[in-house]
């Protein structure tokens, strides 16, 4: 059996062992708003479009910061100032993407929850959040000291590279989700 088939089977077995989760997923999927989204031919594609545009804004604004951290763009701008200017847009777009994604999830929760690519997307987003937290706790704390330098410290470059890789993975996994639902 192919690896993807084995993964799907393992996830199905885990579903059998998680009756509380399954019950909650069935409840969520049966809520009136989830049912309307699932049964309306225009609503799901509209929400999906909003989600995609919001994700594009999230990735675009994150890339602006990450490319600065890598020293590949905006080297004439202080990193701290750039981060301060861009992050509010990132968080606003992330909020819209999360709400739209949550609505799409609710419309087919019992399937999305056990989809390998959906789980991978969530894992990669969690790792991206962890990478961001580590950056802000350590290297980012001193951005006032090094943020005007054309060359950024190795820790900042590593955080930028890891962030870009993780968000590219989020998009790749997210793209596969719709093609692997049954």
C-alpha positions in Angstrom: 0.0 0.0 0.0 1.4 3.5 -0.9 2.5 5.7 2.0 -0.4 8.1 1.5 -2.8 5.2 1.7 -1.2 4.0 4.9 -1.3 7.5 6.3 -5.0 7.8 5.5 -5.7 4.4 7.1 -3.7 5.4 10.2 -5.8 8.6 10.4 -9.0 6.7 10.0 -7.9 4.3 12.9 -7.2 7.4 15.0 -10.7 8.7 14.2 -12.1 5.5 15.7 -10.2 6.1 18.9 -11.3 9.7 19.2 -15.1 9.6 19.6 -15.2 13.0 21.4 -13.4 14.7 18.6 -15.6 13.0 16.0 -18.7 14.1 17.9 -17.5 17.7 18.0 -16.6 17.6 14.3 -20.1 16.2 13.4 -21.7 18.9 15.5 -19.7 21.6 13.9 -20.5 20.4 10.4 -24.2 20.2 11.2 -24.4 23.8 12.5 -26.6 26.1 10.4 -23.8 28.3 9.1 -21.7 25.2 8.1 -24.7 23.6 6.3 -25.4 26.9 4.4 -21.8 27.1 3.3 -21.7 23.4 2.2 -25.0 23.5 0.4 -24.7 26.9 -1.4 -23.0 26.7 -4.8 -21.7 30.3 -4.6 -20.9 30.8 -0.9 -18.0 28.3 -0.5 -16.2 29.6 -3.6 -16.6 33.1 -2.4 -15.2 32.3 1.1 -12.4 30.3 -0.6 -11.5 33.3 -2.7 -11.4 35.6 0.4 -9.2 33.0 2.1 -6.8 32.8 -0.9 -6.5 36.6 -1.2 -5.9 36.9 2.6 -3.3 34.2 2.5 -1.6 36.0 -0.4 -1.4 39.2 1.7 -0.1 37.2 4.7 2.6 35.5 2.6 3.5 38.8 0.8 3.9 40.8 4.0 5.8 38.0 5.7 8.1 37.8 2.6 8.8 41.5 2.8 10.1 41.1 6.4 11.9 37.8 5.7 13.7 39.1 2.7 14.8 42.1 4.8 16.1 39.7 7.5 17.9 37.8 4.8 19.5 41.0 3.5 18.0 40.4 0.1 15.6 43.4 0.0 14.9 46.8 1.7 18.5 46.9 3.1 18.2 50.7 3.2 15.3 50.5 5.7 15.7 49.8 9.4 14.5 46.2 10.1 12.6 47.3 13.3 10.7 50.0 11.4 9.9 47.7 8.5 8.6 45.1 10.9 6.5 47.6 12.8 5.0 49.0 9.6 4.2 45.6 8.0 3.1 43.3 10.8 -0.3 45.1 11.4 -1.2 44.2 7.8 0.1 40.7 8.3 -2.1 40.2 11.4 -5.2 41.7 9.8 -4.8 39.5 6.8 -4.1 36.5 9.0 -7.3 37.2 10.9 -9.4 37.3 7.7 -7.7 34.1 6.4 -8.3 32.3 9.7 -12.0 33.2 9.8 -12.5 32.3 6.1 -10.5 29.0 6.7 -12.6 28.3 9.8 -15.8 28.7 7.8 -14.5 26.4 5.1 -13.4 23.9 7.7 -16.8 23.9 9.4 -18.5 23.1 6.1 -16.8 19.7 5.9 -15.1 19.3 9.3 -15.2 15.5 9.4 -13.2 15.3 6.2 -10.8 18.2 6.7 -9.8 17.1 10.2 -8.4 13.8 9.0 -6.9 15.1 5.7 -3.1 14.6 5.7 -2.4 17.9 3.8 -4.8 19.9 6.1 -3.0 18.5 9.1 0.4 19.3 7.5 -0.7 22.8 6.8 -1.8 23.4 10.4 1.5 21.9 11.6 3.6 24.1 9.4 1.6 27.2 10.5 2.3 26.2 14.1 6.0 25.9 13.4 6.0 29.2 11.6 4.4 30.8 14.7 7.0 29.1 16.9 9.8 30.4 14.6 8.3 33.9 14.9 8.0 33.7 18.7 11.6 32.5 19.0 12.8 35.3 16.7 10.9 38.0 18.7 12.1 36.6 22.1 15.7 36.4 21.2 17.1 38.0 18.0 14.2 40.5 17.5 14.7 41.9 21.0 17.9 43.6 19.8 16.5 44.8 16.5 17.1 48.5 17.5 20.8 47.7 17.8 21.3 45.8 14.5 18.2 46.8 12.6 19.8 49.7 10.8 22.8 47.7 9.6 22.8 46.5 6.0 23.9 43.0 7.3 21.6 41.3 9.7 22.8 38.8 12.3 22.9 35.1 11.6 19.9 34.4 13.9 17.8 36.9 12.0 18.8 35.4 8.7 18.0 31.9 9.9 14.6 33.1 11.2 13.8 34.7 7.8 14.9 31.6 5.8 13.0 29.2 8.1 9.9 31.5 7.9 9.9 31.6 4.1 10.3 27.9 3.8 7.5 27.2 6.3 5.1 29.6 4.6 5.9 28.2 1.2 5.1 24.8 2.7 1.8 26.1 4.2 0.8 27.3 0.7 1.8 24.0 -1.0 0.0 21.9 1.6 -3.0 24.2 1.5 -3.2 23.9 -2.3 -3.2 20.1 -2.1 -6.1 20.0 0.5 -8.8 20.6 -2.0 -7.5 18.0 -4.4 -7.3 15.2 -1.8 -10.8 15.5 -0.1 -13.1 12.6 -0.7 
